[in-house]
Amino acid sequence: MKNDERVSSDVKIAKSIGYTIFWFGIFAVLLYRWFILNQTLIDTLDFFLVWFIASLAQFITLAIKGIPITYPVSTNKKEQRYFVFLLPLLTGILSAIVIFFKIGTEVNRILGGFTVTFFATLFLFFIYKIIIYIWEKRNM
């Protein structure tokens, strides 16, 4: 069988759908095991590491290829800056809410969860922006 570009495109689409189901499926299993079965991160470390490594691979691949962080939504530079600062804020707030309901009302833990999640997400976005900047300088 010859390598047909249409077949290659269909194979890529199928793999993409499979990866999406895999990624969201493992995330759903993690959430189920954490919040319904009350397992710890150590109990689910195998699932978490597979999900985390797949996420990092996708993250780095998109950045290296120069794809904007807000893809597939087209945004200008100002909207991207809002996205880069508001999404970490949202993840920090969600983390604080989860900690409040899961662990309790200790203010130090809630603030610690918010701070760690906020800065970790912000750090990842800055890494992405740096890789995109380097890609733009090299390819434009």
C-alpha positions, 0 to 999 in steps of 0.5 A: 500500500502506498503512503497516501496523504489522505490516509496519513491525515486520517491516521493522525486524526484517529490517534488524536482522538485516541489520545484525547480519550486517553488523557481525559479518561485518566484524568477522570479516573484520577478525580474519581479515585481522589474524591470518591474513593478518598485515595491519596496521591501516593495511592494513585501515583502510577496513574498520575505520572502517566497522565502528567508525563503525557500532559508535559509531552503535549505541552512541550510539543505545542510550544516547540511547534510555535502554537499559541497557548490559547489555540484553537481560539485566536487572540491578540497579545493583550488577550493572551496576557489576560489569559496567562494571568487569569487562568492561574488565578482560577486554578488557585481559587479552584485548588483553595475550594478543593482544599477547603472541602477536602481537608478543612478550614485551616487558613494556612493550608488553603492559602498554601494550596492557592499559592502553590497552584497559582505559581506553578500554573503561572510558571508553566505558562511563562515557560510556554511563552519563553519557548514560543518567543524563542521559536518566533525569533528563530523562525521569523 
